[in-house]
Amino acid sequence: MLMEPPRERLAPLRKEREAAKAEEQQQSEELLKQTEAERQMIIWEWQELRGFLEEQEQRLLSRLEELERAIVQRRDEGICRLSWEVSLLSERGGEKGQQPLSQPLQGARSTGSRADGMFQKPDPGFAELEKRLSNFSLKSAMLQQMLLEFKEMLRLELGSDTGTCLSLTGPGEISDQ
């Protein structure tokens, strides 16, 4: 028959276990504090990133709206001018003493150096706007590519729990540190 160990022998073992329990509690509390601090940092950083991206989105949309307004203004000016010219041509065609077609219309602005003095073909006023839109589209495509690369890098980094740090070494180049 086994005898129970005396209380004196159990007391130090109990103290040791109580100390280990307190240490375990303290370590877990410290780790929980650190994870909460990390959580708050992540929340703050991602809010900052969202704010930055929303600001940039508004900038791009504002530039696009400016371009739209310029296109509409150019269109309206061109249509107005051409309507005025059509009106002058209609009046000229209805007059009894018609002006010869080789003479410039009275009241018509000089539109260039066309030999017969008639209205000049409308200038290609949309060329500058087309160039601006093309440049905008190019920038937009570059930004889209950069965002795709950023998303992929983020996906790869967050998918791995290796604890390695990534650094950009150049356009599209990533190295583990």
Secondary structure, 3 states (H helix, E strand, C coil): CCCCCCHHHHHHHHHHHHHHHHHHHHHHHHHHHHHHHHHHHHHHHHHHHHHHHHHHHHHHHHHHHHHHHHHHHHHHHHHHHHHHHHHHHHHHHHCCCCCCCCCCCCCCCCCCCCCCCCCCCCCCCHHHHHHHHHHHHHHHHHHHHHHHHHHHHHHHHHHCCCCCCEEEEECCEEEEC
